[in-house]
Every structure is written in structure tokens, then in C-alpha cells.
Amino acid sequence: MNAQIRDKAPAWLFLLALLGIWQLIVGQGWVAAYLLPAPSDIYATTVELWPEIWSATQSTLSSIVWGLAASFAIGVTLAIGFFAVPILRRAVLPFCVFFQTVPIIAIAPLLVIWFGFGETTVKASAFIVSLFPILANTLTGLEETDPLLREMFQLYKPSKWKMISKLQIPSAIPYILTGLRISVGLATIGAIVGEFIAGGGLGSLIDSARTQQRVDLVFSGVMASSVLALLLVLSIDLISRLLLRRRPYTRSA
């Protein structure tokens, strides 16, 4: 515990120093408060409007979790299919890669046209941007199974699907979790962008505050989305530690 405190202390000290300097700069009038509110003002706004911020955060969290769950289920399934049927991989994977390069802000208006305003568009946005890391990492994990273990399994002449399900999928779990960790941040971005276009959640809160010139509320919304993403990443890290605590025949990603 003491070692952990020592490791985290520099970061906390830096944060406190940064907030102190920030408060001083705004308090002395060196930067206009309407451009950069003081941390104390942001805190006061967060406390004052907490019910509204909390409701928006819950809406955004719901969309992120839904998008992650869908990208996990479809990404892992596609990766297994691509690995088991190479011709399917050669036919479809290039389009998945191309689709990933298209900015979500360019796709979001199309999602509104197809799904309308509301949560469906936000969930679709979160899903689209979080799919590829899970797909790519799962595929890499399936391919990176220890060759010695593959040879040992082949001594028992298993079927292709038995080899995949009993050896290669378990071996790919660290890679899948790494892809999920990457996708958490992307899903948060996708959900916020979707909310900018389709309404609802923290994205709508931030956009509404922008039009009202409520920079303090913009900062509150941004901080809420950052904390939300951080908590989700920490949750994935905890799940990873629990799942990988005892893995007798896998290599880490």
C-alpha cells in the first residue's frame, strides 16, 4: 500500500499544483473567467446542476455500455469467423479496415437519417467506433497461440472448431481484453459525438452549454465524460486482473 501511495503521489501533487496555478491565474484576472472559469467556479456549477449532469451521465453511460456490448459480441464473432474461414477474412476484413478510417463525425449525420434522433443513433455511433479494436485484437490473439501448444493439441487430432474453442479462444483472452480496453475510450468518444448530433446525454449537455456561453458547464460536462471513461477503463482493468490471475497456458498480449 505504501508503495502504491508513493507511486501515485507525484501525479496527485502535480494535479493540485496545476489546479492552484489555474485558480490563481483566473483569480488575478490574467485570463477572463468567461474564457477559462476557475476550478472553484466549475465545482460550484457542478454541485448546483448535479441532478442534470448526473442524468446526462447515466444516459451516456447506457449508450456506451450498449455499444461496447454489441461491439464485443459482433467483433469476437467476426474474428473467429475470419480466423476459421480465411477466404471470408480476405473478402470482408479490408472493408472493415476502410470503414474504421472514416471519421465518426462524418457518419453521424447519416445515422440520424437512418435511425432518427435519440438513443438509437448514439448507441450505433458508440458501436461503430468501438468495433474494430476488439475485432483486430481478437484476430491477433487467435493467430498468436503458442505453436508448441498447437502441436500438442494436434496430437489428439481435434476438429478445427474444437481446436479454436478449447485452445485458441482461451489463449486470445488477454488480447480480447486489450481490445476492449481500447474500445472503452473510443465508445465514449462515439457516444458523445452521437449525442452532439442526435441529442441526449453529456454531448447534448455540452452542446447546449456552448450555445448559452456557459463555459463552466462545458467544463463540468467534459470532466464528467472524462471521469466516466476513466471509471470504465478501471473496470476493464479489474476484470482483466481477475480473469488473467490464473492462466496456465497463455501468453500476455
C-alpha positions in Angstrom: 0.0 0.0 0.0 2.8 2.4 0.9 4.5 1.7 -2.5 1.2 2.5 -4.3 0.9 5.8 -2.4 4.5 6.7 -3.3 3.8 5.8 -7.0 0.6 7.9 -7.2 1.8 10.9 -5.0 3.7 12.8 -7.8 0.6 12.7 -10.1 -1.7 14.0 -7.3 0.8 16.7 -6.3 1.1 17.8 -9.9 -2.7 17.9 -10.2 -3.0 20.0 -7.1 -0.3 22.4 -8.3 -2.0 22.7 -11.7 -5.4 23.5 -10.1 -3.7 26.0 -7.7 -2.0 27.8 -10.6 -5.2 27.7 -12.7 -7.2 29.2 -9.8 -4.5 31.9 -9.3 -4.4 32.9 -12.9 -8.2 33.3 -13.2 -8.5 34.9 -9.7 -5.9 37.6 -10.6 -7.8 38.4 -13.8 -4.9 37.3 -16.1 -7.4 35.2 -18.1 -11.0 36.2 -18.5 -13.4 34.0 -16.4 -15.8 33.7 -19.4 -13.0 32.0 -21.4 -11.4 29.9 -18.7 -13.5 29.5 -15.5 -11.7 29.0 -12.2 -11.8 25.4 -10.8 -13.9 26.7 -7.9 -16.5 28.1 -10.3 -16.6 24.8 -12.2 -17.0 22.9 -8.9 -19.8 25.3 -7.9 -21.6 24.8 -11.2 -21.2 21.0 -10.9 -22.8 21.0 -7.4 -25.6 23.3 -8.4 -26.5 21.4 -11.6 -25.6 17.9 -10.4 -29.0 16.3 -10.9 -29.0 17.4 -14.6 -25.3 16.4 -15.0 -25.9 13.0 -13.3 -29.0 12.3 -15.5 -27.0 13.1 -18.6 -24.1 10.9 -17.4 -26.4 8.0 -16.9 -27.8 8.4 -20.4 -24.3 8.5 -21.9 -23.2 5.5 -19.8 -26.1 3.5 -21.1 -25.2 4.2 -24.7 -21.5 3.4 -24.1 -22.3 0.1 -22.4 -24.7 -0.9 -25.1 -22.2 0.0 -27.9 -19.4 -1.9 -26.1 -21.5 -5.0 -25.6 -22.6 -5.0 -29.2 -19.0 -4.5 -30.5 -17.7 -7.2 -28.2 -20.3 -9.8 -29.3 -20.0 -8.9 -33.0 -16.3 -8.2 -33.0 -15.3 -11.5 -31.3 -17.8 -13.5 -33.6 -16.4 -11.9 -36.7 -12.8 -12.5 -35.6 -13.5 -16.2 -35.0 -15.2 -16.4 -38.4 -12.3 -14.7 -40.2 -9.8 -16.9 -38.5 -11.8 -20.1 -39.3 -12.6 -19.2 -42.9 -9.6 -17.4 -44.4 -11.5 -16.5 -47.7 -14.1 -14.7 -45.5 -11.3 -12.7 -43.9 -9.8 -11.7 -47.3 -13.2 -10.7 -48.6 -14.6 -8.7 -45.7 -11.7 -7.5 -43.5 -10.4 -4.9 -45.9 -13.8 -3.2 -45.8 -13.8 -3.3 -42.0 -10.4 -1.5 -42.1 -11.7 1.0 -44.6 -14.8 1.7 -42.6 -12.7 2.3 -39.5 -10.8 5.1 -41.2 -14.0 7.1 -41.9 -14.4 9.8 -39.1 -17.4 9.2 -36.9 -18.4 12.9 -37.2 -18.9 12.3 -40.9 -21.0 9.2 -40.4 -23.2 10.6 -37.6 -25.5 12.7 -39.8 -26.2 9.5 -41.8 -27.0 7.7 -38.6 -29.6 10.4 -37.8 -31.2 10.0 -41.2 -31.3 6.2 -40.8 -32.3 5.9 -37.1 -33.6 9.4 -36.3 -32.8 11.5 -33.2 -32.3 9.8 -29.9 -30.5 6.9 -28.2 -30.5 4.5 -31.2 -28.2 6.8 -33.2 -26.0 7.4 -30.1 -25.7 3.6 -29.5 -24.9 3.0 -33.2 -22.2 5.6 -33.1 -20.6 4.1 -30.0 -20.8 0.7 -31.6 -19.2 1.7 -34.9 -16.1 3.3 -33.4 -15.5 0.5 -30.8 -15.9 -2.5 -33.0 -12.6 -2.6 -34.9 -10.1 -2.7 -31.9 -12.0 -5.8 -30.5 -12.1 -7.4 -33.9 -8.4 -6.8 -34.7 -7.1 -7.8 -31.2 -9.2 -10.9 -31.1 -7.9 -11.9 -34.5 -4.3 -11.3 -33.5 -4.8 -13.3 -30.3 -6.2 -16.3 -32.3 -3.2 -16.2 -34.6 -0.6 -15.8 -31.7 -1.4 -19.1 -29.9 1.8 -20.7 -28.8 2.9 -23.1 -31.6 4.1 -25.7 -29.1 0.6 -25.8 -27.6 -1.0 -26.1 -31.0 1.3 -29.1 -31.8 0.5 -30.7 -28.5 -3.3 -30.3 -29.2 -2.9 -31.7 -32.7 -1.5 -35.0 -31.2 -5.1 -35.8 -30.2 -6.4 -34.9 -33.7 -9.1 -32.5 -32.6 -11.5 -30.9 -35.1 -10.9 -27.4 -36.3 -13.7 -25.9 -34.2 -12.5 -27.9 -31.1 -9.0 -26.5 -31.5 -10.4 -23.0 -31.8 -12.8 -23.3 -28.8 -10.6 -25.2 -26.4 -7.2 -23.6 -27.1 -7.2 -20.6 -29.3 -10.1 -18.7 -27.9 -8.8 -19.1 -24.3 -5.3 -18.1 -25.5 -6.8 -14.9 -27.1 -8.5 -13.7 -23.9 -5.7 -11.3 -23.0 -5.8 -9.8 -26.5 -9.6 -9.5 -26.4 -9.4 -7.6 -23.1 -6.8 -5.3 -24.5 -9.1 -4.5 -27.4 -12.0 -4.0 -25.0 -9.8 -1.5 -23.0 -9.0 0.5 -26.2 -12.7 0.4 -27.3 -13.9 1.9 -24.0 -12.3 5.3 -24.8 -13.5 5.1 -28.4 -17.0 4.2 -27.4 -17.1 7.2 -25.1 -16.0 9.5 -28.0 -18.5 7.9 -30.3 -21.4 8.3 -27.8 -20.5 12.0 -27.2 -20.3 12.7 -30.9 -23.6 10.9 -31.5 -25.2 13.0 -28.7 -23.9 16.2 -30.4 -25.9 15.2 -33.5 -28.8 13.2 -32.2 -29.3 14.8 -28.7 -29.3 13.5 -25.2 -26.7 12.7 -22.6 -23.5 14.6 -21.9 -23.0 15.5 -25.5 -26.2 17.4 -25.7 -25.5 19.0 -22.3 -22.1 20.2 -23.5 -23.5 21.5 -26.8 -26.4 23.3 -25.1 -23.9 24.9 -22.6 -21.8 26.0 -25.6 -24.7 27.8 -27.2 -25.5 29.5 -23.9 -21.9 30.6 -23.4 -21.8 28.6 -20.2 -18.1 27.7 -20.3 -18.2 26.5 -16.7 -20.9 24.0 -17.6 -19.0 22.9 -20.6 -16.1 22.1 -18.4 -18.4 20.2 -16.0 -19.7 18.1 -18.9 -16.2 17.4 -20.2 -15.0 16.4 -16.7 -18.0 14.1 -16.3 -17.3 12.4 -19.6 -13.6 12.0 -18.7 -14.3 10.5 -15.3 -16.9 8.2 -16.8 -14.3 6.9 -19.4 -11.7 6.5 -16.7 -14.0 4.5 -14.4 -14.9 2.2 -17.3 -11.2 1.7 -18.1 -10.5 0.9 -14.5 -13.4 -1.6 -14.5 -11.9 -3.4 -17.6 -8.5 -3.5 -15.8 -10.1 -5.1 -12.7 -11.9 -7.6 -14.9 -8.6 -8.3 -16.7 -6.8 -9.0 -13.4 -9.5 -11.3 -12.2 -9.6 -13.3 -15.4 -5.9 -13.5 -16.0 -4.9 -14.2 -12.5 -4.6 -17.9 -13.3 -4.0 -18.7 -16.9 -1.7 -21.7 -17.2 -1.1 -21.8 -20.9 -1.5 -18.3 -22.4 1.0 -15.6 -23.2 0.1 -12.0 -22.3 -0.8 -9.6 -25.1 
